């Protein structure tokens, strides 16, 4: 498992990576990836410096910044490993359409979130074929 199963541990990884990045200290590859995602989200940076114990409920109209940034990390990992097979090609097409990686990742992360919600609802593993088909409908 990439991260611990504890929500607090996961959130601390974001705090730590961002603190290291801001201070110019050496970072692991994972910390560099996390810091890059945080850097692309200035709206969440202040929150990482104050508190991470907050509850982020959709019902309250709030986006969970850790989920949002985690989806970015997941999409980047999928593109880097080309898993599911063909995702890198979809990403390249989205780069042409959106003209920048952040917007392409946002579009892809919405599809990933839908796939993960379906898997959770069905108590099953995510359906990679259905996920890839969703992605292919984007461009």
PyMOL commands that set and color helices and strands:
alter all, ss='L'
color gray80, all
select helices_A, chain A and resi 7-23+29-39+42-50+58-60+65-81+87-98+101-122+128-136
alter helices_A, ss='H'
color red, helices_A
deselect
rebuild
show_as cartoon
